[in-house]
Amino acid sequence: MAQKNTSQAEKDQIIDYQLRFQKLLISISTKYINADLSNVTSLIESSLEQIGNFVGADRSYVFSYDLVNNTTSNTFEWCKEGIEPEIDNLQNIPIDFIHQWLESHKKGEAFYIEDVSKLPEDGEFGLRAILEPQGIQSLIAIPKIKNNELIGFVGFDSVEKIHKYSEDEKNLLFVFASMLVNIIQRKEQETLIENQKKSEEALLKNIAKQNQQINEYTQMVSHDLKSPLLNIHTLISWCKTDLKESLESQNLNHLDEILFNVEKMDSLIDGILDYSTVDKVHAKDKIIDLNELVQNIVIGISIPDNVVVNVQENLPSITGNSWRYKLVFKNLIQNAIIYNNKENPIVEIGFEDLDDYYKFSIKDNGIGIKPGYFDKVFKVFSKLDNNSSSPGIGLSIVKKIITYYKGNIWIESEENIGTTINFTVLKQS
């Protein structure tokens, strides 16, 4: 009867031990889940201490495998008071020294030595020769496996006495190994994200710096080119005025041609400046009343008396940069007027309210565009008439702006009938 009671007491102790072990693992798991990963090293070392103390180990540690270079290194370690740490001596250890461990770990099994003194004496590079100088009497090493890949192990050394691990203890240590893998993986992912974020921030700063340099250079070049043009224009205008009575009509025509080309060059420089900066202005987007914007454009540009511009009523308001959209409508309206050979040119500006975006159209009854040129006209310096005053950059500016706002632009046209240029703008709350 007494033997039965003793056996029952032992069973109760085992159950109590397992419950306390499980409770400890739950506590550690909770800390891992809620952890500030910036302090993951102390967190892992603390858990190694808790588990090491619980199972009666004198040293607990984590190793990583480098299967490419065939080495293993000690990454975390806890030692009981009075036990010498070994982490500094266990870096880049050839796996050949512990090939028995590796074979067990590749199978997903624990490597367990109950009594090191019973290992065979197999030379200075044998397992016993490695473990005995560290004072190890017993050890167990549990594989760390991430996504079916062996990445290392967590181990427990008994230095002061031999420790026999039960199957239940081994199973719970496997749980702890999985928890370590998860917390280390979370830290690696967070570090990766932080590094990517830093790289992106550095890239954005570099791009912003380059954009600023480009803008400054463009402004400088624009100023240096436009200043002499202004001087030439002023000088020719004075010549026309002062010498009007003494010059023949042919000479006056030559002066007019010079003025025309000067104005054309001035327009080209403005176009290049707009094209180079149109996607680099980072002013805050605002709500734009297109009725007002289009009306101001129509009033501000030179429209011949024979040209009729019809604007659909109640154009919508959109969100964006007013300078950009002014360039869009101004260039499209001017092109519709310039490329028109009819006696009574007509330009129509309209829109459709679709599900997620607005579709705008600028339609004319001009010379039209051949189908083969529908894409070419959006390229810089492409134009239909070499004799026109247009610099051939307006449509490329328009496309760049529409693309910037993630819209689409396309052409519908028939030669000698007219052209409709359509573009879409996403609605924004």
Sine and cosine of phi, psi and omega as CSV:
sin_phi,cos_phi,sin_psi,cos_psi,sin_omega,cos_omega
0.00,0.00,-0.66,0.75,0.01,-1.00
-0.90,0.44,-0.64,0.77,0.03,-1.00
-0.88,0.48,-0.65,0.76,0.02,-1.00
-0.89,0.45,-0.68,0.74,-0.01,-1.00
-0.91,0.42,-0.65,0.76,0.03,-1.00
-0.89,0.46,-0.69,0.72,0.01,-1.00
-0.88,0.48,-0.67,0.74,0.02,-1.00
-0.91,0.42,-0.63,0.78,0.02,-1.00
-0.90,0.44,-0.64,0.77,0.04,-1.00
-0.90,0.44,-0.67,0.75,0.04,-1.00
-0.88,0.48,-0.67,0.74,0.01,-1.00
-0.89,0.45,-0.62,0.78,0.02,-1.00
-0.90,0.43,-0.65,0.76,0.01,-1.00
-0.90,0.44,-0.71,0.71,0.01,-1.00
-0.89,0.45,-0.69,0.73,0.01,-1.00
-0.89,0.46,-0.66,0.76,0.02,-1.00
-0.88,0.48,-0.71,0.71,0.00,-1.00
-0.90,0.44,-0.66,0.75,0.00,-1.00
-0.90,0.44,-0.67,0.74,0.02,-1.00
-0.92,0.39,-0.60,0.80,0.05,-1.00
-0.90,0.44,-0.72,0.70,0.02,-1.00
-0.88,0.47,-0.66,0.75,0.02,-1.00
-0.89,0.46,-0.64,0.77,0.03,-1.00
-0.90,0.44,-0.68,0.73,0.01,-1.00
-0.90,0.44,-0.63,0.78,0.04,-1.00
-0.90,0.45,-0.66,0.75,0.01,-1.00
-0.89,0.46,-0.70,0.71,0.02,-1.00
-0.91,0.43,-0.67,0.74,0.00,-1.00
-0.87,0.49,-0.66,0.75,0.02,-1.00
-0.89,0.47,-0.67,0.74,0.04,-1.00
-0.89,0.45,-0.65,0.76,0.01,-1.00
-0.89,0.46,-0.67,0.74,-0.05,-1.00
-0.91,0.42,-0.66,0.75,-0.07,-1.00
-1.00,-0.07,0.18,0.98,-0.17,-0.99
-0.96,0.28,0.53,-0.85,0.25,-0.97
-0.99,0.13,0.94,-0.34,-0.16,-0.99
-0.93,0.36,-0.15,0.99,0.07,-1.00
-0.93,0.36,-0.30,0.96,-0.03,-1.00
-0.89,-0.45,0.56,0.83,-0.13,-0.99
-0.92,0.40,-0.51,0.86,-0.02,-1.00
-0.88,0.48,-0.78,0.63,0.00,-1.00
-0.91,0.41,-0.51,0.86,0.02,-1.00
-0.91,0.42,-0.71,0.70,0.01,-1.00
-0.92,0.39,-0.68,0.73,0.01,-1.00
-0.88,0.47,-0.61,0.79,0.03,-1.00
-0.90,0.43,-0.68,0.74,0.00,-1.00
-0.93,0.36,-0.57,0.82,0.08,-1.00
-0.89,0.46,-0.62,0.78,0.04,-1.00
-0.91,0.42,-0.70,0.71,-0.02,-1.00
-0.89,0.45,-0.73,0.68,0.00,-1.00
-0.93,0.38,-0.67,0.74,0.00,-1.00
-0.86,0.51,-0.72,0.69,0.04,-1.00
-0.89,0.46,-0.64,0.77,-0.08,-1.00
-0.91,0.41,-0.68,0.73,-0.05,-1.00
-1.00,0.02,0.04,1.00,0.04,-1.00
0.98,0.21,0.40,0.92,0.04,-1.00
-0.99,0.14,0.39,-0.92,0.04,-1.00
-0.98,-0.20,-0.31,0.95,0.02,-1.00
-0.51,-0.86,0.75,-0.66,0.09,-1.00
-0.78,-0.63,0.49,-0.87,-0.19,-0.98
-0.33,-0.94,0.27,-0.96,0.07,-1.00
-0.81,-0.59,0.72,-0.69,0.07,-1.00
-0.87,-0.49,0.48,-0.87,0.14,-0.99
-0.91,-0.41,0.61,-0.79,0.07,-1.00
-1.00,-0.07,0.70,-0.72,0.20,-0.98
-0.91,-0.41,1.00,0.02,-0.10,-0.99
-0.97,0.25,-0.22,0.98,0.08,-1.00
-0.96,0.27,-0.73,0.69,-0.01,-1.00
-1.00,-0.09,0.04,1.00,0.08,-1.00
0.87,0.49,0.70,0.72,0.03,-1.00
-0.72,-0.70,0.20,-0.98,0.10,-1.00
-0.65,-0.76,0.55,-0.84,-0.07,-1.00
-0.69,-0.72,0.60,-0.80,0.06,-1.00
-0.98,0.20,0.87,-0.50,-0.07,-1.00
-0.96,-0.28,-0.53,0.85,0.04,-1.00
-0.66,-0.75,0.54,-0.84,-0.02,-1.00
-0.45,-0.89,0.60,-0.80,0.20,-0.98
-0.78,-0.63,0.67,-0.74,0.04,-1.00
-0.80,-0.60,0.67,-0.74,0.09,-1.00
-0.91,0.42,0.47,-0.88,0.00,-1.00
-0.82,0.57,0.76,-0.65,-0.01,-1.00
1.00,-0.06,-0.14,0.99,0.00,-1.00
-0.98,-0.18,0.76,-0.65,-0.04,-1.00
-0.94,0.33,0.76,-0.65,0.10,-1.00
-0.95,0.32,0.48,-0.88,-0.05,-1.00
-0.83,-0.56,0.03,1.00,-0.15,-0.99
-0.85,0.52,-0.61,0.79,-0.03,-1.00
-0.94,0.35,-0.42,0.91,-0.02,-1.00
-1.00,0.02,-0.09,1.00,-0.14,-0.99
-0.86,-0.50,0.81,0.58,0.05,-1.00
-0.91,-0.41,0.72,-0.69,0.04,-1.00
0.81,0.59,0.72,0.69,0.05,-1.00
-0.98,0.22,0.77,-0.64,0.05,-1.00
-0.85,0.52,0.75,-0.66,-0.02,-1.00
-0.89,0.45,-0.40,0.91,0.01,-1.00
-0.85,0.53,-0.44,0.90,0.00,-1.00
-0.94,0.35,-0.44,0.90,-0.04,-1.00
-0.80,-0.60,0.66,0.75,-0.09,-1.00
-0.88,0.48,-0.45,0.89,0.03,-1.00
-0.90,0.43,-0.65,0.76,0.03,-1.00
-0.87,0.49,-0.74,0.67,-0.07,-1.00
-0.86,0.50,-0.67,0.74,-0.01,-1.00
-0.88,0.47,-0.66,0.75,0.04,-1.00
-0.91,0.41,-0.70,0.72,-0.05,-1.00
-0.92,0.40,-0.58,0.82,0.05,-1.00
-0.89,0.46,-0.46,0.89,0.04,-1.00
-1.00,0.07,-0.02,1.00,-0.04,-1.00
0.98,0.21,0.35,0.94,-0.06,-1.00
-0.95,-0.32,0.40,-0.91,0.09,-1.00
-0.97,0.26,0.53,-0.85,0.15,-0.99
-0.97,-0.24,0.87,-0.49,-0.18,-0.98
-0.74,-0.67,0.79,-0.61,0.11,-0.99
-0.84,-0.54,0.92,-0.39,-0.03,-1.00
-0.96,0.27,-0.62,0.78,-0.05,-1.00
-0.63,-0.78,0.96,-0.28,-0.04,-1.00
-0.88,0.47,-0.54,0.84,-0.06,-1.00
-0.91,0.41,-0.29,0.96,0.00,-1.00
-1.00,-0.03,-0.03,1.00,0.07,-1.00
-0.94,0.35,0.51,-0.86,0.03,-1.00
-0.92,0.38,0.53,-0.85,0.08,-1.00
-0.99,0.15,0.98,-0.18,-0.14,-0.99
-0.90,-0.44,0.64,0.76,0.11,-0.99
1.00,-0.07,0.11,-0.99,-0.09,-1.00
-0.93,0.36,-0.31,0.95,0.02,-1.00
-0.96,-0.28,0.19,0.98,0.03,-1.00
-0.98,0.20,0.18,-0.98,-0.08,-1.00
-0.89,0.45,-0.67,0.74,-0.01,-1.00
-0.90,0.44,-0.62,0.78,0.00,-1.00
-0.92,0.39,-0.42,0.91,0.03,-1.00
-0.99,0.14,-0.64,0.77,-0.15,-0.99
-0.99,0.12,-0.64,0.77,-0.09,-1.00
-0.89,0.46,-0.64,0.77,0.04,-1.00
-0.88,0.47,-0.36,0.93,0.05,-1.00
-1.00,0.05,0.02,1.00,0.02,-1.00
0.97,0.26,0.31,0.95,-0.09,-1.00
-0.99,0.13,0.79,-0.62,0.08,-1.00
-0.98,-0.20,-0.62,0.79,0.05,-1.00
-0.67,-0.74,0.46,-0.89,0.10,-1.00
-0.42,-0.91,0.42,-0.91,0.14,-0.99
-0.66,-0.75,0.69,-0.72,-0.01,-1.00
-0.79,-0.62,0.88,-0.47,-0.06,-1.00
-0.98,-0.18,0.77,-0.64,-0.03,-1.00
-0.92,0.38,0.60,-0.80,0.16,-0.99
-0.98,-0.19,0.85,-0.53,-0.07,-1.00
-0.82,-0.58,0.81,-0.59,0.03,-1.00
-0.85,-0.52,0.87,-0.50,0.01,-1.00
0.79,0.62,0.73,0.68,0.02,-1.00
0.91,0.41,0.27,0.96,0.01,-1.00
-0.90,-0.44,0.78,-0.63,0.03,-1.00
-0.96,0.28,0.86,-0.51,-0.07,-1.00
-0.87,-0.49,-0.14,0.99,-0.01,-1.00
0.30,-0.95,-0.40,-0.92,0.02,-1.00
-0.37,-0.93,0.33,-0.94,0.13,-0.99
-0.89,-0.46,0.74,-0.67,-0.11,-0.99
-0.76,-0.65,0.33,-0.94,0.00,-1.00
-0.69,-0.72,0.83,-0.56,0.01,-1.00
-0.97,-0.26,0.64,-0.77,0.17,-0.99
-0.94,-0.34,0.88,-0.47,-0.08,-1.00
-0.97,-0.23,-0.68,0.74,-0.12,-0.99
-0.98,0.18,-0.45,0.90,0.01,-1.00
-0.38,-0.92,0.28,-0.96,0.05,-1.00
-0.96,0.29,0.67,-0.74,0.02,-1.00
-0.82,-0.57,0.79,-0.61,0.04,-1.00
-0.98,-0.20,0.88,-0.48,-0.02,-1.00
-1.00,-0.01,0.77,-0.63,0.08,-1.00
-0.98,0.20,0.24,-0.97,0.03,-1.00
-0.89,0.45,-0.59,0.81,0.03,-1.00
-0.90,0.44,-0.66,0.75,0.05,-1.00
-0.89,0.46,-0.69,0.73,0.01,-1.00
-0.86,0.51,-0.70,0.71,-0.01,-1.00
-0.88,0.47,-0.66,0.75,0.01,-1.00
-0.94,0.34,-0.54,0.84,0.07,-1.00
-0.93,0.37,-0.52,0.85,0.11,-0.99
-0.89,0.45,-0.63,0.78,0.05,-1.00
-0.88,0.47,-0.70,0.71,0.01,-1.00
-0.88,0.47,-0.65,0.76,0.03,-1.00
-0.87,0.49,-0.65,0.76,0.03,-1.00
-0.90,0.43,-0.63,0.78,0.04,-1.00
-0.89,0.45,-0.65,0.76,0.04,-1.00
-0.89,0.46,-0.68,0.74,0.02,-1.00
-0.85,0.52,-0.69,0.72,-0.04,-1.00
-0.90,0.44,-0.71,0.70,-0.04,-1.00
-0.93,0.36,-0.61,0.79,0.04,-1.00
-0.92,0.38,-0.64,0.77,0.02,-1.00
-0.91,0.43,-0.66,0.75,0.05,-1.00
-0.87,0.49,-0.67,0.74,0.01,-1.00
-0.90,0.44,-0.67,0.74,0.01,-1.00
-0.89,0.46,-0.68,0.74,0.01,-1.00
-0.91,0.42,-0.66,0.75,0.02,-1.00
-0.90,0.43,-0.67,0.75,0.03,-1.00
-0.89,0.46,-0.67,0.75,0.02,-1.00
-0.88,0.47,-0.70,0.71,0.01,-1.00
-0.90,0.44,-0.68,0.73,0.02,-1.00
-0.89,0.46,-0.68,0.74,0.01,-1.00
-0.91,0.42,-0.65,0.76,0.04,-1.00
-0.90,0.44,-0.66,0.75,0.01,-1.00
-0.89,0.45,-0.69,0.73,0.02,-1.00
-0.89,0.45,-0.65,0.76,0.01,-1.00
-0.90,0.43,-0.67,0.74,0.02,-1.00
-0.90,0.43,-0.68,0.73,0.01,-1.00
-0.89,0.45,-0.67,0.74,0.02,-1.00
-0.90,0.44,-0.64,0.77,0.01,-1.00
-0.91,0.42,-0.69,0.73,0.01,-1.00
-0.90,0.44,-0.65,0.76,0.04,-1.00
-0.89,0.45,-0.65,0.76,0.00,-1.00
-0.91,0.41,-0.67,0.74,0.03,-1.00
-0.89,0.45,-0.69,0.72,0.01,-1.00
-0.88,0.48,-0.65,0.76,0.02,-1.00
-0.90,0.43,-0.69,0.73,0.01,-1.00
-0.91,0.42,-0.65,0.76,0.03,-1.00
-0.88,0.48,-0.66,0.75,0.02,-1.00
-0.89,0.46,-0.67,0.74,0.02,-1.00
-0.90,0.43,-0.65,0.76,0.03,-1.00
-0.90,0.44,-0.70,0.72,0.01,-1.00
-0.87,0.49,-0.71,0.70,0.00,-1.00
-0.89,0.45,-0.67,0.75,0.01,-1.00
-0.91,0.42,-0.67,0.74,-0.01,-1.00
-0.89,0.45,-0.70,0.72,0.02,-1.00
-0.88,0.47,-0.65,0.76,-0.01,-1.00
-0.91,0.42,-0.74,0.67,0.00,-1.00
-0.88,0.47,-0.67,0.74,0.00,-1.00
-0.86,0.51,-0.71,0.70,0.00,-1.00
-0.90,0.43,-0.69,0.72,-0.04,-1.00
-0.91,0.41,-0.50,0.87,0.00,-1.00
-0.99,0.11,-0.60,0.80,-0.08,-1.00
-0.97,0.24,-0.50,0.86,-0.03,-1.00
-0.86,0.51,-0.77,0.64,0.03,-1.00
-0.91,0.41,-0.52,0.85,0.05,-1.00
-0.89,0.46,-0.66,0.75,0.03,-1.00
-0.89,0.47,-0.66,0.75,0.02,-1.00
-0.90,0.45,-0.68,0.74,0.01,-1.00
-0.89,0.45,-0.71,0.70,-0.02,-1.00
-0.87,0.49,-0.70,0.71,0.00,-1.00
-0.89,0.45,-0.69,0.72,-0.02,-1.00
-0.90,0.44,-0.71,0.71,-0.01,-1.00
-0.91,0.42,-0.64,0.77,0.02,-1.00
-0.89,0.46,-0.66,0.75,0.06,-1.00
-0.89,0.46,-0.69,0.72,0.01,-1.00
-0.86,0.52,-0.69,0.72,0.01,-1.00
-0.88,0.48,-0.67,0.75,-0.05,-1.00
-0.96,0.30,-0.74,0.67,-0.09,-1.00
-0.96,0.28,-0.53,0.85,-0.09,-1.00
-0.95,-0.31,0.27,0.96,-0.07,-1.00
-0.84,0.54,-0.64,0.77,-0.08,-1.00
-0.97,0.23,-0.47,0.89,-0.10,-0.99
-0.99,-0.10,-0.25,0.97,-0.03,-1.00
-1.00,-0.05,0.57,-0.83,0.09,-1.00
-0.97,0.26,0.31,-0.95,-0.04,-1.00
-0.87,0.49,-0.57,0.82,0.01,-1.00
-0.90,0.44,-0.65,0.76,0.03,-1.00
-0.92,0.40,-0.62,0.78,0.06,-1.00
-0.90,0.44,-0.60,0.80,0.05,-1.00
-0.89,0.45,-0.62,0.79,0.05,-1.00
-0.89,0.45,-0.66,0.75,0.04,-1.00
-0.90,0.43,-0.63,0.77,0.05,-1.00
-0.89,0.46,-0.62,0.78,0.01,-1.00
-0.91,0.41,-0.63,0.78,0.06,-1.00
-0.88,0.47,-0.71,0.70,0.02,-1.00
-0.87,0.49,-0.65,0.76,0.01,-1.00
-0.86,0.51,-0.72,0.69,-0.03,-1.00
-0.95,0.32,-0.54,0.84,0.08,-1.00
-0.90,0.44,-0.71,0.70,0.03,-1.00
-0.90,0.43,-0.59,0.81,0.03,-1.00
-0.90,0.43,-0.69,0.72,0.04,-1.00
-0.90,0.43,-0.64,0.77,0.04,-1.00
-0.88,0.48,-0.67,0.74,0.03,-1.00
-0.91,0.42,-0.62,0.79,0.02,-1.00
-0.90,0.44,-0.69,0.73,0.02,-1.00
-0.89,0.46,-0.68,0.73,0.05,-1.00
-0.86,0.51,-0.66,0.75,-0.01,-1.00
-0.90,0.43,-0.69,0.72,0.03,-1.00
-0.89,0.46,-0.66,0.75,0.02,-1.00
-0.88,0.47,-0.71,0.70,0.03,-1.00
-0.88,0.47,-0.71,0.71,-0.06,-1.00
-0.89,0.46,-0.63,0.78,-0.07,-1.00
-0.97,0.23,-0.35,0.94,-0.08,-1.00
-0.92,-0.39,-0.13,0.99,-0.19,-0.98
-0.90,0.43,-0.47,0.88,0.02,-1.00
-0.97,-0.25,0.23,0.97,-0.04,-1.00
-0.89,-0.46,0.02,1.00,0.07,-1.00
-0.99,0.11,0.84,-0.54,-0.08,-1.00
-0.92,-0.39,0.59,0.81,0.08,-1.00
-0.93,0.36,0.47,-0.88,-0.02,-1.00
-0.91,0.42,0.73,-0.68,0.03,-1.00
-0.92,0.39,0.58,-0.82,0.02,-1.00
-0.73,-0.69,0.21,-0.98,0.07,-1.00
-0.98,0.22,0.77,-0.63,-0.06,-1.00
-0.92,-0.40,0.82,-0.58,0.10,-0.99
-1.00,0.09,0.97,-0.26,-0.07,-1.00
-0.94,0.35,-0.43,0.90,0.07,-1.00
-0.86,0.52,-0.74,0.67,-0.01,-1.00
-0.93,0.36,-0.69,0.73,-0.05,-1.00
-0.88,0.47,-0.74,0.67,-0.03,-1.00
-0.92,0.38,-0.64,0.77,0.02,-1.00
-0.87,0.49,-0.68,0.73,0.01,-1.00
-0.91,0.42,-0.58,0.82,0.04,-1.00
-0.92,0.40,-0.73,0.68,-0.03,-1.00
-0.87,0.49,-0.62,0.78,0.02,-1.00
-0.95,0.32,-0.58,0.82,-0.14,-0.99
-0.99,0.15,-0.45,0.89,-0.02,-1.00
-1.00,-0.02,0.34,-0.94,-0.01,-1.00
-0.99,0.14,0.95,-0.31,0.01,-1.00
-0.95,-0.31,0.87,-0.49,0.03,-1.00
-0.83,0.55,0.44,-0.90,-0.06,-1.00
-0.88,0.47,-0.47,0.88,-0.07,-1.00
-1.00,0.07,-0.01,1.00,-0.03,-1.00
-0.99,-0.11,0.73,-0.68,0.05,-1.00
-0.94,-0.35,0.80,-0.60,0.05,-1.00
-0.91,-0.42,0.91,-0.41,0.02,-1.00
-0.97,-0.24,0.82,-0.58,0.00,-1.00
-0.91,-0.41,0.82,-0.58,0.02,-1.00
-0.87,0.50,0.64,-0.77,0.00,-1.00
-0.95,0.32,0.42,-0.91,0.10,-0.99
0.84,0.54,0.77,0.63,0.15,-0.99
-0.88,0.48,0.53,-0.85,-0.07,-1.00
-0.97,0.23,0.22,-0.97,0.18,-0.98
-1.00,-0.09,0.64,-0.77,0.00,-1.00
-0.78,-0.63,0.23,-0.97,0.02,-1.00
-0.97,-0.24,0.77,-0.64,0.01,-1.00
0.21,-0.98,-0.31,-0.95,0.02,-1.00
-0.99,-0.17,0.85,-0.53,-0.11,-0.99
-0.89,0.45,-0.56,0.83,0.02,-1.00
-0.88,0.47,-0.66,0.75,0.01,-1.00
-0.90,0.44,-0.75,0.66,-0.06,-1.00
-0.94,0.34,-0.44,0.90,0.11,-0.99
-0.90,0.43,-0.66,0.75,0.06,-1.00
-0.88,0.47,-0.64,0.77,-0.01,-1.00
-0.87,0.49,-0.85,0.53,-0.08,-1.00
-0.93,0.37,-0.61,0.79,-0.02,-1.00
-0.90,0.44,-0.73,0.68,-0.01,-1.00
-0.90,0.43,-0.66,0.75,-0.02,-1.00
-0.93,0.36,-0.65,0.76,0.02,-1.00
-0.92,0.39,-0.70,0.72,0.01,-1.00
-0.89,0.46,-0.66,0.75,0.03,-1.00
-0.89,0.46,-0.64,0.77,0.00,-1.00
-0.89,0.45,-0.50,0.86,0.03,-1.00
-0.99,0.15,-0.70,0.72,-0.07,-1.00
-0.90,0.44,-0.72,0.69,-0.07,-1.00
-1.00,-0.04,0.87,0.50,-0.01,-1.00
-0.61,-0.79,0.85,-0.53,-0.03,-1.00
-0.95,-0.33,0.20,0.98,-0.02,-1.00
-0.99,0.17,0.39,-0.92,0.02,-1.00
-0.92,0.38,-0.58,0.81,0.02,-1.00
-0.80,-0.60,0.99,0.12,0.00,-1.00
-0.90,0.44,0.63,-0.78,0.02,-1.00
-0.79,-0.61,0.74,-0.68,0.07,-1.00
-0.84,-0.54,0.79,-0.61,-0.02,-1.00
-0.86,-0.50,0.77,-0.64,0.00,-1.00
-0.91,-0.42,0.87,-0.49,-0.05,-1.00
-0.63,-0.77,0.04,-1.00,0.03,-1.00
-0.45,-0.89,0.32,-0.95,0.13,-0.99
-0.79,-0.62,0.64,-0.77,0.04,-1.00
-1.00,-0.08,0.97,-0.24,0.00,-1.00
-0.98,-0.21,-0.03,-1.00,-0.18,-0.98
-0.83,0.56,-0.88,0.47,-0.10,-0.99
-0.94,-0.34,0.01,1.00,-0.07,-1.00
-0.44,-0.90,0.23,-0.97,0.13,-0.99
-0.98,-0.21,0.61,-0.79,0.10,-0.99
-0.93,-0.36,0.86,-0.51,0.01,-1.00
-0.96,-0.29,0.48,-0.88,0.03,-1.00
-0.62,-0.78,0.66,-0.75,0.12,-0.99
-0.87,-0.49,0.93,-0.38,-0.13,-0.99
-0.91,-0.41,0.64,-0.77,0.06,-1.00
-0.70,-0.72,0.19,-0.98,0.05,-1.00
-0.93,-0.36,0.63,0.78,-0.12,-0.99
-1.00,0.05,-0.52,-0.85,-0.16,-0.99
-0.97,0.26,-0.30,0.95,-0.01,-1.00
0.98,0.19,0.12,-0.99,-0.04,-1.00
-0.73,-0.68,0.70,-0.72,0.07,-1.00
-0.92,0.40,0.60,-0.80,-0.02,-1.00
-0.80,0.59,-0.57,0.82,-0.02,-1.00
-0.92,0.38,-0.20,0.98,-0.03,-1.00
-0.97,-0.24,0.03,1.00,-0.08,-1.00
-0.84,0.54,-0.62,0.78,0.01,-1.00
-1.00,0.04,-0.55,0.83,-0.08,-1.00
-0.90,0.44,-0.56,0.83,-0.08,-1.00
-0.92,0.40,-0.26,0.97,0.02,-1.00
-1.00,0.05,-0.07,1.00,0.03,-1.00
-0.99,0.11,0.48,-0.88,-0.05,-1.00
-0.88,0.47,0.70,-0.72,0.04,-1.00
0.94,0.35,0.27,0.96,0.09,-1.00
-1.00,-0.02,0.74,-0.67,0.07,-1.00
-0.49,-0.87,0.39,-0.92,-0.09,-1.00
-0.99,0.15,-0.44,0.90,-0.10,-1.00
-0.75,-0.66,0.93,-0.37,-0.04,-1.00
-0.91,0.42,-0.32,0.95,-0.04,-1.00
-1.00,0.01,-0.12,0.99,-0.06,-1.00
-0.97,0.24,0.33,-0.94,0.02,-1.00
-0.98,0.19,-0.13,0.99,0.00,-1.00
-0.92,0.39,0.70,-0.71,-0.01,-1.00
-0.97,0.24,-0.14,0.99,0.02,-1.00
0.97,0.23,0.48,0.88,-0.02,-1.00
-0.81,-0.59,-0.16,0.99,-0.09,-1.00
-0.87,0.49,-0.73,0.68,-0.04,-1.00
-0.93,0.36,-0.53,0.85,0.05,-1.00
-0.93,0.37,-0.57,0.82,0.09,-1.00
-0.91,0.42,-0.71,0.71,0.00,-1.00
-0.86,0.51,-0.75,0.66,-0.03,-1.00
-0.89,0.46,-0.64,0.77,0.00,-1.00
-0.88,0.47,-0.64,0.77,0.01,-1.00
-0.94,0.35,-0.73,0.69,-0.01,-1.00
-0.89,0.46,-0.65,0.76,0.05,-1.00
-0.90,0.43,-0.63,0.78,0.03,-1.00
-0.85,0.53,-0.62,0.78,0.01,-1.00
-1.00,-0.03,0.30,0.96,0.09,-1.00
0.87,0.49,0.55,0.83,0.07,-1.00
-0.98,-0.22,0.00,-1.00,0.05,-1.00
-0.86,-0.51,0.45,-0.89,0.04,-1.00
-0.65,-0.76,0.66,-0.75,-0.01,-1.00
-0.44,-0.90,0.25,-0.97,-0.11,-0.99
-0.88,-0.48,0.65,-0.76,0.22,-0.98
-0.84,-0.55,0.81,-0.59,-0.10,-0.99
-0.37,-0.93,0.49,-0.87,0.16,-0.99
-0.73,-0.68,0.69,-0.72,0.00,-1.00
-0.86,0.50,0.71,-0.71,0.02,-1.00
0.91,0.42,0.06,1.00,0.05,-1.00
-0.96,-0.29,-0.72,0.69,0.00,-1.00
0.55,-0.83,0.08,-1.00,-0.07,-1.00
-0.72,-0.69,0.62,-0.78,0.15,-0.99
-0.84,-0.55,0.84,-0.54,0.09,-1.00
-0.97,-0.25,0.85,-0.52,-0.03,-1.00
-0.95,-0.32,0.57,-0.82,0.15,-0.99
-0.50,-0.87,0.43,-0.90,-0.03,-1.00
-0.92,-0.40,0.50,-0.86,0.06,-1.00
-0.73,-0.68,0.82,-0.57,0.02,-1.00
-0.90,0.43,0.64,-0.76,0.11,-0.99
-0.96,0.29,0.63,-0.78,0.02,-1.00
-0.75,-0.66,0.68,-0.73,-0.01,-1.00
-0.97,0.26,0.00,0.00,0.00,0.00
